[in-house]
């Protein structure tokens, strides 16, 4: 096989694709667009923010559908048209007008629904099908693209806005999705040989694993779902409000914003280290170690100690959220197998995505009521401790790696 047929090129393509994934493009660049868009269109920040909130529900709704499509038709056949549609949806934000307002919300809804294909679901699915013994590190390297996107895409959007205006900036982000995600997917992402269109149904049914209906009835599915829901609610609820929390304490805005960059860097490092550990140690122990990090990080933020302690707290929170996507993708393959991987991942990621939006909302409500983040941060500490307890309730892997198994399509 040729040099470019090596399966690690699939990992590289997935990392590029997730760099411009739904989270980086729709959520983390939103704050950069908020002021120029509202000032130009003459609408309130609350009105535009409501659109983002609505889109989050449509992302959650699309996740099980994307998972079902992947299991039914294969990853490549879903991603090639899906990523291109996502690029067009991102560019469509450049056509927003103040009137009629429902058009703005319609764009958010359509973009949210389409963006399920740019979540980690299809990327984790294709990697899990290609890798067994090295699945953890492969997932870690691929999903590190999310952290890189968190660190780079807001700066890229700010550059485009300053140079060309917000409308052309959205067109530029759409083009970035084509260049960084769609083209690598077209060139490198492919399903394993057993997943050819002609024999896919028979091959899928022969894969080790259980059906989605059986997974939903299992104890491990709900232990994992609740653990990841509570974990992302607590960590995301902290990170999204961290700039406001620090500026409230008199820390300059530039320094406070740097905490987000530190968190983004920690996401990248956390995912790679977590993936390496998952290939060598029992997953729940690895998970608990990584959830202890944000517990310590939130404790540092609660302490109100001076700079640079808040940066350390941000990094610890980032490492926790960085590991979480890796853990979910890995655990699903080990506890439920690959037979219905897409469906099960889609269902669990739907609940995860709800927690992603709920955390920041809870933090905002808590601040409005108490004029402080202390109460909600203490609640997040309890949630993270409960997460660790839930993860320790998992049993042995139902579908462990096959030692010394020949990996499919190995090259070089």
C-alpha positions in Angstrom: 0.0 0.0 0.0 1.1 3.5 -0.6 2.5 6.0 1.9 -0.8 7.9 2.1 -2.7 4.7 2.7 -1.3 4.5 6.3 -4.1 4.6 8.8 -2.4 7.3 10.8 -3.3 9.7 8.0 -6.9 9.2 9.0 -6.0 10.4 12.5 -4.3 13.5 11.0 -7.3 14.3 8.9 -9.6 13.9 11.9 -7.5 16.3 13.9 -7.7 18.9 11.1 -11.5 18.4 10.8 -12.1 18.9 14.5 -10.0 22.0 14.5 -12.9 23.6 12.6 -15.5 21.5 14.4 -18.9 22.7 15.6 -17.7 23.7 19.0 -14.7 25.8 17.8 -16.7 27.5 14.9 -20.2 28.0 16.4 -19.5 28.4 20.1 -16.0 29.7 20.7 -16.0 32.3 17.9 -19.5 33.5 19.0 -18.2 36.0 21.5 -15.9 37.5 18.9 -18.9 38.1 16.6 -21.3 39.2 19.3 -20.5 42.9 19.4 -19.9 43.7 15.7 -23.0 41.8 14.6 -25.4 43.3 17.2 -24.1 46.8 16.6 -24.4 46.5 12.8 -27.8 44.9 12.8 -29.2 47.0 15.7 -30.4 43.9 17.7 -29.7 43.1 21.4 -27.0 40.8 22.6 -29.7 38.7 24.3 -31.6 38.2 21.0 -28.5 37.0 19.2 -27.4 34.8 22.2 -30.8 33.2 22.2 -30.1 32.0 18.7 -27.0 30.2 19.9 -28.9 28.6 22.7 -31.5 27.3 20.3 -28.9 25.9 18.0 -27.4 23.9 20.9 -30.7 22.0 21.2 -30.6 21.3 17.5 -27.1 20.0 17.7 -28.2 17.6 20.5 -31.2 16.5 18.4 -28.9 15.8 15.4 -26.4 13.6 17.3 -28.4 10.4 17.4 -29.4 10.9 13.8 -25.7 11.3 12.7 -24.9 8.2 14.7 -27.6 6.2 13.0 -26.5 7.3 9.5 -22.9 6.3 10.2 -23.9 2.8 11.3 -26.2 2.5 8.3 -24.2 4.0 5.5 -20.6 4.3 6.7 -18.6 7.3 8.0 -17.2 8.5 4.7 -20.6 8.6 2.9 -22.0 10.7 5.7 -19.1 13.0 6.2 -18.2 14.0 2.6 -21.6 15.7 1.9 -22.2 16.6 5.6 -19.0 18.6 6.1 -19.6 20.5 2.9 -23.2 21.4 4.1 -21.7 22.5 7.4 -19.3 24.9 5.6 -22.2 26.4 3.7 -24.2 26.7 6.9 -21.4 28.6 8.5 -21.1 30.9 5.5 -24.8 31.6 5.6 -24.4 33.5 8.9 -22.9 36.3 6.7 -26.4 36.9 5.2 -28.1 37.7 8.6 -30.4 40.7 8.6 -32.1 42.5 11.4 -35.5 41.9 9.8 -37.1 39.5 9.9 -35.6 38.3 13.2 -36.9 34.7 12.6 -34.5 34.4 9.7 -31.6 34.7 12.2 -33.0 32.0 14.3 -33.7 29.8 11.3 -30.0 30.1 10.3 -29.0 29.1 13.8 -31.4 26.1 13.8 -30.2 24.8 10.4 -26.5 25.3 11.3 -27.1 23.5 14.6 -28.8 20.6 13.1 -26.2 20.1 10.3 -23.3 20.6 12.7 -23.9 17.1 14.2 -21.6 15.9 11.5 -18.8 18.2 12.8 -19.0 16.9 16.4 -16.5 14.2 17.4 -19.1 11.5 16.7 -18.1 10.6 13.1 -14.4 11.2 13.7 -14.3 8.9 16.8 -16.4 6.3 14.9 -13.9 6.0 12.0 -10.9 5.9 14.3 -12.5 3.2 16.5 -13.1 1.1 13.5 -9.5 1.3 12.3 -7.7 1.1 15.7 -7.9 -1.5 18.6 -4.7 -1.7 20.6 -3.8 1.9 19.9 -7.3 3.2 20.0 -6.7 5.5 23.0 -3.8 7.4 21.7 -5.3 7.6 18.2 -8.5 9.2 19.7 -6.4 11.5 21.8 -4.4 12.8 18.9 -7.5 13.3 16.7 -9.6 15.1 19.3 -6.7 17.3 20.3 -7.8 19.2 17.2 -10.8 20.5 19.2 -8.4 22.2 21.7 -6.4 23.6 18.8 -9.6 25.0 17.3 -10.6 26.6 20.7 -7.2 28.3 20.8 -6.9 29.4 17.2 -10.4 29.9 15.7 -11.5 32.9 17.9 -8.2 34.7 16.9 -8.7 33.8 13.3 -12.3 35.2 13.4 -11.1 38.4 15.1 -8.5 38.9 12.4 -11.1 38.4 9.6 -13.5 40.8 11.2 -10.9 43.5 11.7 -9.7 43.1 8.1 -12.9 42.4 6.1 -15.9 42.9 8.4 -18.1 40.3 10.1 -20.0 39.1 7.1 -16.9 38.2 5.1 -15.5 36.8 8.3 -18.3 34.2 8.3 -17.6 33.4 4.6 -13.9 33.0 5.6 -14.8 30.5 8.4 -16.9 28.6 5.9 -13.9 28.4 3.5 -11.7 27.3 6.4 -14.1 24.4 7.0 -13.7 23.4 3.4 -9.9 23.6 3.4 -9.2 22.1 6.9 -12.0 19.6 7.2 -13.7 18.7 3.9 -10.6 18.3 1.7 -8.7 16.1 4.3 -11.9 14.0 4.7 -12.2 13.5 1.0 -8.6 12.6 0.6 -7.9 10.5 3.7 -11.0 9.4 5.6 -12.2 6.0 4.5 -14.0 3.1 6.1 -12.2 -0.2 6.7 -12.4 -2.8 3.8 -15.0 -4.8 5.6 -17.3 -1.8 5.6 -17.8 -1.6 1.8 -21.2 -0.5 0.7 -22.1 -4.0 -0.8 -21.4 -6.0 2.4 -21.8 -3.4 5.1 -25.0 -4.7 6.7 -23.6 -8.2 7.1 -20.2 -7.0 8.2 -21.7 -4.6 10.8 -23.9 -7.4 12.3 -20.8 -9.5 12.7 -18.9 -6.9 14.6 -18.4 -7.4 18.4 -20.9 -5.4 20.3 -24.5 -4.9 21.4 -27.5 -3.1 19.8 -28.4 0.4 20.9 -31.6 -0.9 22.5 -29.6 -3.3 24.7 -27.1 -0.5 25.6 -30.0 1.8 26.7 -31.1 -1.0 29.1 -27.6 -1.4 30.6 -26.4 0.0 33.8 -23.1 1.1 32.3 -24.8 3.3 29.7 -26.5 5.4 32.3 -23.5 5.5 34.6 -21.4 6.9 31.8 -24.1 9.2 30.6 -24.7 10.7 34.0 -21.0 10.9 34.7 -20.2 12.8 31.5 -23.3 15.0 31.8 -22.3 16.1 35.3 -18.7 16.5 34.4 -19.2 18.7 31.3 -21.9 20.8 33.1 -19.4 21.6 35.9 -16.3 22.2 33.8 -17.9 24.1 31.0 -20.0 26.1 33.5 -16.7 27.2 35.0 -14.6 27.8 31.9 -17.2 29.8 30.0 -17.6 32.3 32.9 -13.9 32.3 33.9 -13.1 35.7 32.2 -16.1 37.3 34.0 -15.1 35.7 37.3 -11.5 37.0 37.1 -12.3 40.5 35.9 -14.8 40.7 38.8 -11.8 40.3 41.1 -10.0 43.1 39.4 -7.8 41.1 37.1 -7.2 43.0 33.8 -9.2 41.8 30.9 -6.1 40.8 28.8 -4.8 38.7 31.6 -8.2 37.1 32.2 -8.6 36.3 28.5 -5.3 34.6 28.7 -6.9 32.1 31.1 -9.0 30.8 28.1 -5.9 30.3 26.0 -4.3 28.4 28.8 -7.4 26.2 29.1 -7.3 25.6 25.3 -3.7 24.5 25.5 -4.5 22.2 28.4 -7.4 20.6 26.4 -4.8 19.6 23.7 -2.3 18.2 26.2 -5.1 16.5 28.3 -6.5 14.6 25.3 -3.1 13.3 24.2 -2.0 12.2 27.7 -5.4 10.7 28.4 -5.4 8.7 25.2 -1.9 7.4 26.0 -3.0 6.3 29.5 -6.2 4.6 28.2 -4.1 2.2 26.1 -2.1 1.2 29.3 -4.4 1.4 32.3 -8.0 0.6 33.3 -10.1 3.4 31.9 -12.2 4.3 35.0 -9.0 4.9 37.0 -7.7 7.2 34.3 -11.0 9.0 34.2 -11.1 9.6 37.9 -7.5 11.0 37.8 -8.5 13.5 35.1 -11.7 14.5 36.9 -9.7 15.2 40.0 -7.8 17.9 38.1 -10.8 20.2 37.6 -11.9 19.6 41.2 -8.5 21.0 42.2 -8.8 23.7 39.5 -12.2 24.9 40.8 -10.8 24.9 44.3 -8.0 27.2 43.3 -10.5 29.5 41.6 -12.6 29.5 44.8 -9.6 30.4 46.9 -9.3 33.8 45.3 -5.5 33.6 45.4 -3.7 36.1 43.3 -2.3 35.7 39.8 -0.9 33.2 38.5 -3.0 30.8 40.6 -6.2 31.5 38.4 -4.2 30.4 35.3 -3.3 27.1 37.0 -7.0 26.6 37.9 -8.0 27.3 34.3 -5.4 24.8 33.0 -6.6 22.1 35.4 -10.2 22.6 34.2 -9.1 22.5 30.6 -7.3 19.3 31.1 -10.4 17.8 32.5 -12.7 18.8 29.7 -10.0 17.8 27.2 -10.0 14.2 28.5 -13.8 13.9 28.6 -14.4 13.5 24.8 -11.6 10.9 24.6 -13.0 9.0 27.6 -16.5 8.9 26.1 -15.4 7.6 22.7 -13.1 5.0 24.3 -15.6 3.7 26.9 -18.3 3.3 24.3 -16.1 1.0 22.2 -14.9 -1.0 25.3 -18.3 -1.4 27.1 -20.7 -1.6 24.1 -18.4 -2.7 21.2 -18.6 -1.4 17.6 -21.8 -3.0 16.3 -23.9 0.1 17.1 -21.1 2.5 17.9 -22.5 5.5 16.0 -26.0 5.2 17.5 -24.8 4.7 21.1 -22.3 7.5 20.8 -24.9 9.8 19.3 -27.4 9.2 22.1 -24.7 9.7 24.8 -23.3 12.8 23.1 -26.9 14.2 22.9 -27.0 14.2 26.7 -23.5 15.5 26.9 -24.4 18.4 24.7 -27.3 19.3 26.9 -24.9 19.4 29.9 -22.5 21.6 27.8 -25.2 24.3 27.5 -26.7 23.8 31.0 -23.5 24.6 32.9 -23.0 28.2 31.6 -26.7 28.9 32.0 -26.6 27.7 35.7 -23.5 29.9 36.3 -25.2 32.9 34.9 -28.4 32.4 36.9 -26.4 31.8 40.1 -24.4 35.0 39.6 -27.6 37.0 39.0 -29.1 35.7 42.3 -26.0 35.7 44.6 -23.8 38.3 42.8 -21.0 35.7 43.1 -19.9 32.5 41.5 -18.9 30.8 44.8 -22.1 29.0 45.4 -22.3 27.4 41.9 -18.6 26.5 42.0 -19.2 24.6 45.2 -22.1 22.8 43.5 -19.8 21.9 40.6 -17.3 20.4 43.1 -20.0 18.1 44.4 -21.0 17.2 40.8 -17.5 16.3 39.9 -17.1 14.2 43.0 -20.3 12.4 42.1 -18.8 11.9 38.6 -15.9 10.0 40.0 -18.1 7.8 42.1 -20.2 6.9 39.1 -17.2 6.0 37.0 -15.8 3.8 39.7 -19.0 1.8 39.5 -18.1 0.6 36.0 -17.1 -3.0 35.7 -14.5 -4.7 33.5 -14.4 -4.1 29.8 -17.0 -6.1 27.9 -15.0 -5.7 24.6 -11.3 -5.4 25.6 -8.5 -4.9 23.0 -7.3 -8.1 21.3 -3.7 -8.3 22.2 -1.3 -8.6 19.3 -4.2 -8.5 16.8 -3.4 -7.5 13.3 -4.7 -4.1 12.7 -6.6 -3.4 9.5 -4.9 -1.8 6.6 -1.6 -1.4 8.4 1.0 0.4 6.3 4.6 1.1 7.0 
